[in-house]
Amino acid sequence: MGAELLVLISGSLGIIYAFILVWYVLKQPKGSGRMVEIHDYIRNGAKAYLKKQYTVILSVALIITALLAFLNPLMALSYVLGALSSVAAGYVGMWIAVNANVRTTYAASRSGVGKALRVAFSGGMVLGMMVVGVGTLLIGLQLLIYGFTPNAVKSIIGYSFGASTVALFARVGGGIYTKAADIGADLVGKVEEGIPEDDPRNPGVIADNVGDNVGDVAGMGADLFESYAGSIISTMVIAATALINFTGVQWGKWALLPLAVASAGIVSSIITSFLIRVGENGDPSRPLTLSTVVGAVLIAALTYPISTYLLGGDAGLRIFVVVVFGLFAGIVVGLTSDYFTNPSRKPVRRVAYMSQTGPALTILTGMAYGFLSVLIPGVGIATAELIAYLILAPYGFWFGIYGVALAAVGMLSLAGIVISADAYGPITDNAAGIAEQAGLGEEVRKITDRLDSAGNTMKSVCKGFAIGSAALTALAYIAAYSSTILDVTGCSLEKVRGLLSLLDAKVISGSLIGMALPAVFTTIVILAVSDAAFVLIEEIRRQFREKPGILEFRERPDYDKAVSIVTTYAIRRLLAPGILAITVPLIIGFILGPYGLAGALVSATVTGLMLGLFQGNVGNTWDNAKKYVEEGHYGGKGSETHKATVIGDTVGDPLKDASGPSINILIKLMSVVSLIAVQIMVSHNLMLFLNIP
């Protein structure tokens, strides 16, 4: 009972700490005048968009709930809880983010960088604590209410499915919104008219600020909530379907272990949050980066006694090593993203240098570094996966597979602190925009720019962390999928492994189809961003043309019109990617059977990992090359080099904040849909009908 109590207490503690931070942020003064006016525009635009987005998600969720109710009423209930949990965590996180931005600006103007950092990070940590607290508590409560049985654990897959549904639509819709607004505002404002970023004369500037919140806070939070819950649940499913068959093994303790490791992550994140301090002349990125390393050390230190208590000495030590390698993979992915996207490193500076010749070499150099950036994370994840398998494999094959899934839990036990640092980024981005639009002066803008620069670095790290954790989580789902095939068919392990062989034509066919899916998905999302940006660009040009007084501060831009355009297009185009992710695995499974689908899932995960890492890193490399030039290098703002880097940043925007991060959810959602439908696919598929072995 001790482990179950630890889970419930730690989950509750995470939520309580989140609301303590809400109280701290809201008690900070938010200033007056133009600052508050701009803040109100951003807050109202974000609320209006999310209201429309969640209306669409609710419609889809109701249909899926009804279908699940016919298969498994308990799973349908878990699906609803998963969807509501994701919405709650994302909405609370975004709500406090839009209330923290103006308070960060005011703190920067009155108290300096130290206080502004504390306000911004506290606002970001609300999302981090809500994600890990709600996820851990709700999974633990479901086990308590349903009864700790294998069937109950399988039913909780619905919780992950609900979270995945919300995550995909939130990430895709928010990504389309934020990048269409960003591209439209930049191309017309900075390139055509030569006005600064976040200039109040730009009709698209408020839509851009809104996008930071609906895409990079609510969307990102839903994404990592789904990964966090999914890694825990998939590991539990392996214990309930495969480990249960081993004589003398207490499968319940193995099923509880991922929740216990997640609990250690919550406690570590809370302790680590007190390290986020900086002096007036300090670099805000240092404590943010340090927090990740310290958090990993604390999680490892707490995991050993927990695993030993649950499983005994030898198994506990092995589990400890597995979790350490999961943490290692997360840090490797994050540090690699930092190297390729940090303005102080060679790749960003090289892209800025090459931009002196025009945008062609900006694009080519950035792409080269983007592809190179995939290598080390790929090796790091592969190393963690292999070692995790080898450490537990002496207990049996499925223990090794369990180790792979647990490595994903180890990586995602860092989610609380990583999400907090990432959500800090949009808050400081908005704070810098408010400072610019409110005309608060160069000194204030320097402080908010320092905070924003650190935020950009952490956003790069989190994007790498998100896609890396997605790959490990998807592999955990595939492992759970395979163990469920074994459970449903009753076949021997040797037979199932033979049918999953790459020499099987169905598996190869599925692999080739799965390989192409992330590319198709990327195409759909980028075209949606391009179409929305096109309409917004025409609107901004129209306003400048018909209201020439805007550029002379004599007429007011119509911010609401720009916000309305982007909202309409983002909502209109978010359904297609979701339908692709949900229906294509079912089609493959019912045609090629469960083994052909397994091949598709593996290929989609591998190519999705590469495409996701590439897009996230290359987009941030171009973004920070632009910022490096804006600091005064190679001609500074307004120069031809600057214009070249703005174009590079524009190309990278939909990659790093729309299609790239959305691939995370594509590969996970495909896997969880397959896991839910595997029992039907085993008995109903075209290969079985045609009697093809």
N, C-alpha and C positions, 0 to 999 in steps of 0.2 A: 504493500500500500504506500510505502515511502516514495517510490518513483512517481506514482500517479499523483500524489499530493504535491510533489515538487513541480510537476508539469502545470497543474492548476494554479499554484501559487505564483510561479514565474510568469505565466501568461497574464494573470491578473496584475502582477507587478508592472509588466510592460505597459499595459493600458493605463494604469494609475499614473505612472511616470509621464506618459504622454499628456495626460490632462493637467498634471502639475506644470509641464512646460507650456501648455496652452495658457494657463493662468499667468505664468511669468511673461509671456510675449504680450498678452493683451493688456497687462498693466503698464507696459511701456508707453510713453507719449508718442503720438503719431504726427505731431506738428499741426500746421494749419495752412489755409490758403491754397495755392496751386498744387502743393504736394498732395493734400487730401483729395482735391478734385481729381487729379490723375489716378490716384489710388482707387477712388470710387468707380471711375471708368473701367479700370482693370477688373475690379471685383465683380461688378455687374455683368461685364462681358463674359467672364469665366463662369459665373452662375448660370447665365442664359444658355451658354453652350452646353454645359454639363446636363442641364435639365432636358434639352433636346436629345442629347446623346443617350442618357439613361432611359429615356422613353423608348428609343429604338431597341436598346439592349433588353429592356423589360419585355417587349413584344417577342423577341427571339427566345428569351429565357422561358416564357410561358409555354411556347410550343414545345421546347425541349423537355420541360418539366412534365407536360402531359404525356409525351412519348415514354419517358423514363418510368412514369407511374405504372404503365402497363407491364414493364419488365420487372421493376423492383421498387415498390413504394418507399422503402427506406432510403434507397439510393436517390430517389426523386427529392426526398426531404433534405438529404445532404447536399444535393445540387443547389437547392434554393438557399440553404445556409451558406454555401460557398460563394454564390453570386452576391448575396447580401453582405457577406463579410468583406469581399473585395470592394464593393461599392462604398461601404462604411469607412474602411481604412483609407481608400483613395480620396473620398470626399472630405473627410476630416483633415487629412494631410494637405489637400489643396486649399481648403478654407483658411487654415492657419497660415499657409504660405502667402496668400494674398493679403492677409492682415499683418504679416511680418515684414513685407517689403517696405512699406512706408515708414514703419518703426525703425527698420535698419537704416534708412536714409536719414531720419531724424537723429538717430544715435551717432551716425557718422558726422553729421553737421555740428553736434553739440558736445559729444564725448570722445570722438576719435575712433580709431580702428578696433581697439580692444573691445569696447562695449558693442560696437556694431557687429563684430564677429560673433559675440555671445548671443545677441538677439537673432541673427540670421541662422546660426547653427541650431539654436533652440527651436526655431520654427521648422527647420528641416528634420530635426530629430522626432518631432511629433509624428511625421509619416513613418519614419523608421521603427519607432516603438509600436505604432498602431499595426503595422504589417506583421511584426513578429509576435506581438502580444495577442492580437485577435486570432492569428493563425494557430498558434500553439494552444490557446485556451479553448477554441472551438473544436479542434480535433480531440483534445482531451475530454471535453464535455460530451462529445458524441460517443466516445468509447464508454464513458460512465453511464450514459442514458441507454444506449443500445445493448450494452452488455459486451464484455470483452471476449468475443467469440470470433472464429475465422470468418463467418458470414458477415458479422458486423464490420470487420475490417474491410472486407471487399465492398461493402455498401458505401463506406466512406470515400471510395473512389469518386462518387458523385460530388463530394465537396470540392475536390480538385477540378472536376469538369466544370462546375459552376464558376469557380475562380478563373479558369481558362477562358470561358466564354466572355466574361466581363473584360478580362485582360486583353484579349485580341481586339475587341471593338474599341476599348478605351485607348489602347496603344496606337492602333491604326487611325482611328478618328482624330485623336489628339495630335498624332504625327502629321496627318494631312493638314490639319488646321494650323499648327505652329509653323510648319515649313512653307506653306503657301503664303502665309502672312509675312514671314521673314524674307522670302525671296521677293515678293512684291514690293515691300518697303525698301529693301536694299537696292534693287535694280533701278527703280525710278528715283528714289531719294538720293542715294549715294553715287550711283554711276551717272545717271542722266542729269540730275539737278545739282549734284555736288554738295548736298547738305549733309551734316553729320548724322551718324547713327543716333536713334532716339530723339531726333529733332522734332519738336512739337508741331512744326509746319507740315510734317509728313502725314497724310491722311491714314496711312497704314500702320502708324507707330503703336496705337493702342491695341490693334489686332495682334501685332507682333508680341506685345507685352502679355496679352491674354494667352497667347499660344504657349508661352513659357510655362504657364501654370497648368493648362489642360493637357499638354503633351508631356512635359518634363517632370511634372509632379504627379498629377492624377494618373496619367498613362503609365509612367515608369513605376509608380507604386503598385498599380494593378499587375504589371508584368512580373515584378519580383515577388509580390504576394503569391502569385500562382506558382512560381518556381519554388518558393519556400515551402508552401503547403504540399506541392507535388512531390518534392524530394522526400519529405517525411512519409507521405502516404504510400508512395511506390515501394519504399523500403519495408514498410509494415506489411504490404501485400505479399512481398516475397517471403517474409517470415510466416505469414498465414497460409500460403499456398504450397511452398516448397519445404521450408525448414520444419514444418509441422510433421512431415513424413519421416523425420529422423528419430529413431528410437532413443529415448532418454533426454531429448532436447526440450527444454521449456520454451516453446515458441513465443509465449506471451512476453517473456523478458526481452527476447530479441526484437519483438514488435514494439515494445516500449522504448527501446534504446534510442532510436532517432528522435523521439520527443524529448528524452532526457538530454541529449546533446544540444537540441534546439534551446532547451531551458538554460543550459550553460551559456549559450550565446546571448540570451536576453540579459542575464546578470552581468556578463562581460561588457556588453554594450553600454549598460547604465554606468558601470564603473569608469569605462573609458571616456564617456562624455565629459567627465570632469577635467580631462586633459586639454580640452579645447580652449586654450588661453593664448594670448599673444600680446607683446608689448607694442607701444606706439610705433616703433621702427622695425618691428618684426615682420616676418613673412607668414601670412595666414595659411599658406599651403603646408607649412611644416607640421603644425599640430594636427591638421587634417590627415596628412599622410601617416604621421606617427600613430594616430589613433587606430588605423587598420592593423599595423604591426602589433601594437600592444594588445588590441582586442584578440588577435589570433593566439598570442601567447597565453592570455588568460583563459581562453576557451580550451586550449590544449591542457592547461594545468587543472581545470575543473573536470575535464572529460575522464581523466585517469581514475580518480576515486569513484566517479559515477559508474563507469563501465565495470570496474572491479567489484563494486557493491552488487551490481545486477547479475554479472556473469561469472565472477570468480577471477582468480589471479591470471592464468594464462590467457583466457579469452579476453579479459579486460585489458591486458597489455596489448594484445593484437588489435583490439578495437581502437585503443588510444593511437597506435601508429597509423591506422587507416584514416582516422579523423585528421591527424597531423598532415598526412599527404593530401587530403582534400583541401585543407587550409593552404598548404603549399601551392596547390594548383591555382587557387583563387588569387594568391599574392603574385604568382608568376604572371598570370593574365593581366592583373591590374598594373604591375610595374612595367610590363611590356607596352601596354597602352599609354602609360605615362611617358615612356621614353620616346615613342613615335609621335606624341602629340604635344609635348611640353615645349613652350617657346625657347627654353634655355638649352634644348638639345639639338643635335645636328639635323635630323629630318625636317623639322619646321623651319629652321634657319636656311637650310638648303633650298627648300621650296620657295621661300621669300626671295633668296638671292636669284634663283632662276627666273623669277617673275619679272625681272627687269627687262626681259626680252619679249614679254607679252603673255597672254593667258594660255597659249598652247603648252609652253613648258611648265607653267603652273600645274596644269592638269596632268601632264605626263609624269613629272617628277613625283607629284603626290600619289598618283596611282602606283608607281613603282614601290614607294615606301609602304603604301597600303597593303600590297601583296606580300611584301617582305614581313610585315608585322604579324602575319598569320602563323609563321613558322614556330616561333618560340612558344606561344600559347598552345598550339597543336601538340608539340612535344611534351609540354608540361602536363596537359590534360591526359595524354596517352600514358605518361609515366605514372601519374597518380592512379589512373584506372588499373594499369597492369599490376602495380605494387599492391593496391588494395585487394585485387583478386588473389594474388599469390600469398598474401599474408593469411587470409582466411581459408584458402583452398585446401590446406591440410585437413580441415574438418569435413570436407566434402565439396563437390562442384558447386552446389547451390549456396554454400556459405561464401565461396569466392565471389559469386554473382551478387550476393547480399553486400559484400565488401565494396563492390563498385558503386552500388546504390548509396551506401553509407558515406562514401567519399563525397558524393554530391551534398549530403546533409552537412558534412564537415565544412565544405566550402560555403554553403548557404547559412551556416551558423553565424557567419560574419555579416549577414544581411542587415541587421539592425544598425550597425555603425556605418556600413557602406551606403545604405539607402539614405541615412541622415546626411552624410557628406554630399551625396548627389543632390538631394532636395534643397540643400543649402545653395546650390548653384543658381537655380531659377530665381530664388529670393534675392540674391545679390545682383543678378542680372536686371531684375525689375527695379531694385534699389538704385542702380546706376542710371537706368532709364528715367526714373522719377527725378533724380538729381539733375539730369540734363534738361528735361522738359520743364522743370520748375525754376531753372536758371539759378541754382544754388551756388554757383561759383566754382572756380578751378580747384580749390583746395578740397572741397567736399567731393568733387568728381574724382580726384586722385585717390581718395580713400575708397570710394565705392568701386573704382576700377581695380584697385589692389584686391579687394574682396572678390570681385567678379572674375579676375584672372585665376585666383585659387579655385573658384567654383568651376571654371572651364576645365581645369586639370582634373578635378574630382569627377566631373561628368564623364570625361574620357575614361577614367579608371573604372567607373561604375558601368559604362557601356560594355567594356571588355569583360568585367565581372559578370554582367547579366548574360551575355551570350555564352561565356564559358560555363557558367552554372546551368544554363539552359541545355547545353550539350550533355553535361553529366546527368542532369535530371531526365532528359529524354532517353539516355542510355539506361537509367534506372527504370523508367517506364517500360522500355523494350524488354528489360530483364523481367519485370513483373508480368509483362504480356506473355513472355515465353514460359514463365512458371505457371501462369494461368492455363495455357494450352496443355501443359503437362497435367494440371489438376483436372481440367475438363475432359480430356481424352482418355486419361488413365494409361497412356502409353508409357513405355519405359523411357528413361532419360536418353539412352543410346539411340532409340528410334527417333525421338524428337530432335536430337542433335543432328542426326542424319538427314532428316527432312528439311532442316534449316541450313544445309550445306550450300555453299556457293556453286556446287556442281549441279544443283537442282535447277531445272529450266524455269520453274515458276519463281524461284527466289531471284534468279538473274533478271527475269523480266520485270519483276517488281522493283528491283534495284535501279534499273534504267529509268523507270517511270519516276521513282522517288527522287532520283538525282535531279530531274528537271523541275520539280515542284517549287523549290525556293526561288529559282530564276523566274518562273511564271508569277509567283507571288510578288517578287520585287518589281516586276514590270507593272502589275496592276497598281501597286501603291505609288510608284514614281509618276505614272501617268495621271493618277488622281491629283497628286501634288501639282504637277505641271498645269493641268487644266484649271485648277482652282487659282493658281498663281497668275495664269493668263488673264482671267477675268478680273482679278484684283488689280493687276498692272494697268489694265484699260481703265478701271475706275479711278485709280490714283492720277493717271495722266489726264483723265477728263476733268477732275477737280482742279488740277494745276492750270489746265487750259481755260476752263470756264470761270475760274476764280483766281485771276492773276495776283490779287492782293494777298493770297495765302503766303507766298514767299516773302512778302514785305511786312508780314505780321499785321496786315490790315483786315484780313478776312480769316474766319475760323474754318479749319477743315471739318468735313463731315466724317468724324470717326465712326459713328454708329453704322453708316452705310458700309464701310469697309468691314467692320466686324460681322455684319449681317451676311455679306457675300461669302466670306470665308466659312462662317458657320453652316450656311446652306450647302455649300459644296462638300465640306467635310462629312456632314451627316449623310448626304446623298451617296457618297462613294465608300462608306465604311462597310457596307453589307457584303460586297463581292469577295473581299479577302476572307471574311469569316465563313462564308458559304463554301469556298474552296477548301479551307482547312478542315471543316466538319464533314463534308460530303465525299471528297476524293478518297480518304482512307476507307470509307464504307464501300465505295464502288470497287476499289482495288481488291478489298477483302472478299466481296461477294463474287468477283470474277476469278481472281487468282487463288483464293483461299487464304487461310491464316498464315501459311508459310510464305506465299508470295508477298503478302502485306508486310511481313517481318522484313523482307528484303527492302521494300520501299521505305520503311521507317528508318532503317539503318542508313541507307543512302541519303535520304532527306536530312537526317541529323548531321552527317559528315559534310555534305555540301552546304547545308545551312550554317554550320559552324564557320566554315571558310568565308562564305559570303557575308555573314553577320559581322565577324571580326574585321574583315576588309572594309566594309562600308562604315562601321563605327569609327575605325581608326583613321581612314583616309579623310573622312568628313571633318574630323577634329584637327587633323594636320593642316588642311586647307584653312579652316577657321582661324587657327592660331597663327598661321603664316600671315594672314590678313592683319591680325592684332599686332604682330611683331612689326609689320611695316607701319601701322598706325602709331606706334610708339616713336616714330621718327627715323626708322632705318630705310635706306634705299629710296629716299625722297619723301617718305611720310604720307600723311593724308592728302588726298587730292592729286597725287602723282600718277603717272601711267602705271608704275609698279603697283600702286595701291589699287587701281582699277582692275588690274590683272588678278590680284589676290581676291578682290571682291567677287569676281566671276568664279574663281576657284571655290570660294566659300559657298557661293550660290549653287554650284553643281553638287557640292558635298552636303548641303543642308538636308535634302530629302533622304540621302543615304544614311547619315548619322543619326537622324532624329525621327525618321518615318519607316522606311523599308528595312534598314538594318536591324533596329531594335525589335521590329515586329516579327522578324524571322524567328527570334527567340520563342515567341508564343506559337508560331506556326508548327515548329517541330514538336513542341510539347503537347499542343492541342491534338495534333494528328495521333500522337502516341496514346493519349488518355482516351480519345474516342475509340481507338482500336482496342484498348484494354476493356472498355465497357462492352463492346460488341463482339468480343472474341468468342463467347459461347455460341452465339447465333452463327457466326462465320464458320465455326468448326463443323456444324451440321447442315448448313445451307450455303453452298457455293457452286459455281459453274463447274469447277474441276471435279468435284464430287459427283455432280450430275452426269458429266461425260465419262466418269469412271477413269480419270487420269490420275495415276498415283503421284 
